[in-house]
Amino acid sequence: MDQDDRIVLGSSFGTAAAAYAEHRPDYARDAVRWALEGASGARVLDLGAGTGKLTATVLATDVEVVAVEPDSAMLSELRRALPGVRALAGSAEAIPLPDASVDAVVAGNAMHWFDMSVAGAEIARVLAPAGVLAGLWNVMDDRVDWVAGLARVSGSAVIGPRDTPASWRAATAEMHLPKTGEAVRFGSPEQAEFPHGQRRTADSLVATLATRAGMLVMSEREQEATLGRIRGFLASRPETASGEFTLPMLTCVLRVRRL
């Protein structure tokens, strides 16, 4: 993804902040525990925090959390949902925190939007020695037949790189911090996957997919055609045609340690 695409797609979520807050899934607690494993303390920064989906799961592990988010609409939703959390306007490229002020930095479905050539040094700056950086992605488990069919019908603009297990591993295998100077290094990236799921109906799953960045930047005509194909597919499958079902998912984690 080039810089222009990153800016356009990454800035699209504010137009659907309320829907994002309502329909996007939370994160598997075991994944969050693994992400924070070995952190030198209990101060955590949720970077690119969006509406606070990951923030809430991190809070449940009894740590101190500060959230940073660049989009004002997303930040407003986060503050509404989690009024007790310190939530700041800022970005991965300009983090409004002092040096060595957090023990871990996490990012939920957000790290691929960061310009790591700039964000790498900023993250290293705010991390305490022996701190942890972890990116978490909720992906659909396309090892399940109907989920694989949904991915095909939706198209890569809706369910694309990092949205299924195999593509997530490939897309993040080389995603790690660049060298940030002689004084700061990060260790080798580690990957792990944790079972997860989200209770959905056909209508709420369509609403969830409508919050994807690729969908938000489509024309109205393209959106209607894509969502129509998805509705038709879900109506044709016995697993999703009526009532509630569990969308099979994984929370996948990429973790790297500050040396």
C-alpha positions in Angstrom: 0.0 0.0 0.0 1.5 3.3 -1.0 1.4 6.5 1.1 -1.5 8.1 -0.8 -3.7 4.9 -0.5 -2.8 4.7 3.2 -4.0 8.3 3.8 -7.2 7.9 1.8 -8.3 4.6 3.3 -7.0 5.3 6.8 -9.0 8.5 7.0 -12.2 7.0 5.8 -13.4 5.5 9.1 -14.6 8.8 10.7 -17.5 8.9 8.2 -18.9 5.7 9.8 -17.7 6.1 13.4 -21.0 5.2 15.1 -21.5 2.1 12.9 -17.9 1.1 13.5 -18.4 1.3 17.3 -21.7 -0.7 17.0 -20.6 -3.5 14.6 -16.9 -4.1 14.8 -15.8 -7.0 17.0 -13.8 -6.8 20.2 -10.5 -8.8 20.6 -9.8 -12.2 22.1 -8.6 -11.7 25.7 -6.0 -14.5 25.4 -4.6 -12.5 22.4 -4.2 -9.4 24.4 -2.6 -11.2 27.3 0.0 -12.7 24.9 0.5 -9.3 23.3 1.4 -7.8 26.7 3.4 -10.8 27.9 6.8 -9.8 29.1 6.1 -6.0 29.1 8.2 -4.3 31.7 5.2 -2.7 33.5 1.5 -2.0 33.3 1.3 1.2 31.3 -0.2 0.6 27.9 -0.8 2.9 24.9 -3.5 1.9 22.4 -2.3 3.7 19.3 -4.8 4.4 16.5 -7.4 3.4 19.1 -10.5 4.1 16.9 -13.7 3.8 18.9 -12.0 1.9 21.7 -12.6 -1.7 20.8 -9.1 -2.9 21.8 -8.9 -0.3 24.6 -11.8 -2.0 26.4 -10.3 -5.4 26.1 -6.9 -4.2 27.4 -8.6 -2.4 30.3 -10.1 -5.8 31.3 -6.6 -7.1 32.0 -6.2 -4.6 34.8 -3.6 -2.3 33.3 -3.4 1.5 32.9 -4.4 2.5 29.4 -4.1 5.7 27.4 -5.7 5.9 24.0 -4.4 8.0 21.0 -6.5 8.5 17.9 -6.2 10.9 15.0 -9.9 11.0 13.8 -12.1 13.3 15.8 -15.3 11.4 15.2 -13.7 8.1 16.2 -12.2 9.8 19.3 -15.6 11.1 20.3 -17.1 7.6 20.2 -14.2 6.3 22.3 -14.7 9.0 24.9 -18.4 8.3 25.0 -18.0 4.6 25.4 -15.0 4.7 27.8 -15.3 8.0 29.8 -12.7 6.9 32.3 -9.9 6.4 29.8 -7.4 9.1 29.0 -8.0 9.6 25.3 -5.8 12.0 23.3 -5.8 13.4 19.8 -2.6 12.3 18.0 -1.2 9.8 15.6 1.5 7.1 15.3 3.7 9.6 13.6 3.2 12.2 16.3 2.4 10.6 19.7 1.5 13.2 22.4 3.3 11.4 25.2 6.7 11.9 27.0 9.7 9.7 26.3 9.7 6.2 27.9 6.2 6.8 29.3 4.6 3.5 28.4 5.6 -0.2 28.8 3.6 -1.5 25.8 2.1 -0.1 22.6 -0.8 -2.0 21.0 -2.7 -1.3 17.8 -5.9 -3.0 16.9 -6.4 -3.4 13.1 -4.4 -0.2 12.8 -0.7 -0.8 12.4 -0.9 -1.2 8.6 -2.1 2.4 8.5 1.1 3.7 10.2 3.9 5.3 8.2 6.5 3.2 10.0 9.4 5.2 8.6 8.3 7.9 11.0 6.1 6.0 13.5 8.9 3.5 14.3 11.1 6.2 15.9 8.1 7.7 17.7 7.0 4.4 19.1 10.6 3.7 20.2 10.7 7.1 21.9 7.6 6.5 24.1 8.4 2.9 24.9 10.3 2.2 28.1 13.3 -0.2 27.8 12.2 -3.8 27.4 8.8 -2.5 26.2 6.5 -4.4 23.8 4.9 -3.3 20.5 2.0 -5.5 19.3 -0.3 -5.2 16.4 -3.6 -7.2 16.7 -5.9 -8.0 13.8 -9.3 -9.6 13.9 -9.5 -11.9 10.8 -12.2 -14.1 9.4 -11.4 -17.8 9.5 -11.7 -18.8 5.8 -10.8 -22.4 6.7 -14.6 -22.6 7.3 -16.2 -23.2 3.9 -19.0 -20.5 4.1 -16.5 -17.9 5.3 -14.2 -18.6 2.3 -17.3 -18.2 0.0 -18.1 -14.9 1.7 -14.6 -13.6 1.1 -14.9 -14.5 -2.7 -18.2 -12.8 -3.0 -17.2 -9.7 -1.1 -14.0 -9.1 -3.1 -10.6 -8.0 -2.0 -11.7 -4.4 -1.4 -13.9 -5.6 1.4 -12.1 -8.8 2.7 -8.5 -8.3 1.6 -4.9 -8.6 2.9 -4.8 -9.3 6.7 -8.5 -10.3 6.7 -8.0 -14.0 6.6 -5.4 -16.2 8.4 -3.0 -17.1 5.5 -3.0 -13.6 4.0 -2.5 -12.1 7.5 0.6 -14.1 8.1 2.0 -13.3 4.7 1.2 -9.6 4.9 2.7 -9.1 8.4 5.7 -11.5 8.1 8.0 -8.6 7.1 6.2 -5.9 9.0 8.5 -4.8 11.7 10.1 -1.6 12.9 12.9 -0.1 10.8 16.2 0.7 12.5 15.6 3.7 14.6 19.2 4.7 15.5 22.2 3.1 17.1 20.7 3.4 20.6 17.4 1.6 19.9 16.8 -1.8 18.4 13.8 -4.2 18.3 14.0 -7.9 18.4 12.6 -10.4 15.9 8.8 -10.3 15.2 6.7 -13.0 16.7 3.2 -14.1 15.4 0.4 -15.9 17.1 -3.3 -16.6 16.5 -6.1 -17.0 19.0 -9.7 -18.3 18.4 -12.4 -15.7 18.5 -15.9 -15.2 17.2 -18.7 -12.6 16.9 -22.4 -13.2 17.2 -24.1 -11.8 14.1 -27.2 -11.9 11.9 -27.1 -11.6 8.2 -28.1 -7.9 8.5 -25.5 -7.1 11.2 -22.7 -8.9 9.3 -23.6 -6.8 6.2 -23.5 -3.7 8.5 -20.1 -4.8 9.8 -18.6 -5.3 6.3 -20.0 -1.9 5.3 -17.5 -0.3 7.8 -14.5 -1.7 5.9 -12.2 1.0 4.5 -12.4 -0.4 1.0 -16.2 -0.2 1.2 -16.3 3.4 2.6 -14.3 4.8 -0.3 -16.5 3.1 -3.0 -19.1 5.1 -4.9 -22.7 4.7 -3.7 -23.5 2.5 -6.7 -20.5 0.2 -6.1 -21.5 -0.1 -2.4 -25.0 -1.0 -3.2 -23.9 -3.7 -5.7 -21.3 -5.2 -3.4 -23.6 -5.3 -0.4 -26.3 -6.8 -2.6 -24.0 -9.6 -3.6 -23.2 -10.2 0.1 -26.8 -10.2 1.2 -27.6 -12.7 -1.6 -24.8 -15.0 -0.6 -25.8 -14.9 3.1 -29.4 -15.7 2.3 -28.3 -18.7 0.2 -26.3 -20.4 3.0 -28.0 -22.5 5.7 -25.5 -21.3 8.3 -26.5 -17.6 7.8 -29.9 -17.5 6.2 -31.9 -17.0 9.4 -31.4 -16.0 13.0 -28.1 -15.5 14.8 -24.8 -17.3 14.1 -21.2 -17.1 15.1 -18.8 -15.6 12.6 -15.7 -17.7 13.0 -12.7 -15.5 13.6 -9.2 -15.4 14.9 -7.4 -12.5 16.7 -3.9 -12.5 15.2 -1.0 -10.8 16.9 2.4 -9.5 15.7 4.7 -8.8 18.6 8.1 -7.2 18.8 10.2 -6.3 21.8 12.3 -3.2 22.4 15.8 -4.3 23.2 
